[in-house]
Amino acid sequence: MNVKDCIQEKRSSRVLGFLAIPFVLFLTAPLMLLFPVIGIGVALTGFVISAVFVLAPQSAECRLISK
């Protein structure tokens, strides 16, 4: 693995996180109308998952390469 691979890994993780946000909103809107409790659960879970992707730290291998 080299520096370019590390940059690509971080970029792809962030893109997945930012793409998950509209998807979660799209699923949450109908669920909130039909099943409010389930809708809130799906919304919170989805936003947590997307935040994990956006804020994901570098892998241990990339941290060693960058030093």
Secondary structure, DSSP 8 states (H G I E B T S, - for coil): --HHHHHHHHHHHHHHHHHHHHHHHHHHHHHHHH-HHHHHHHHHHHHHHHHHHHT----HHHHHHH-
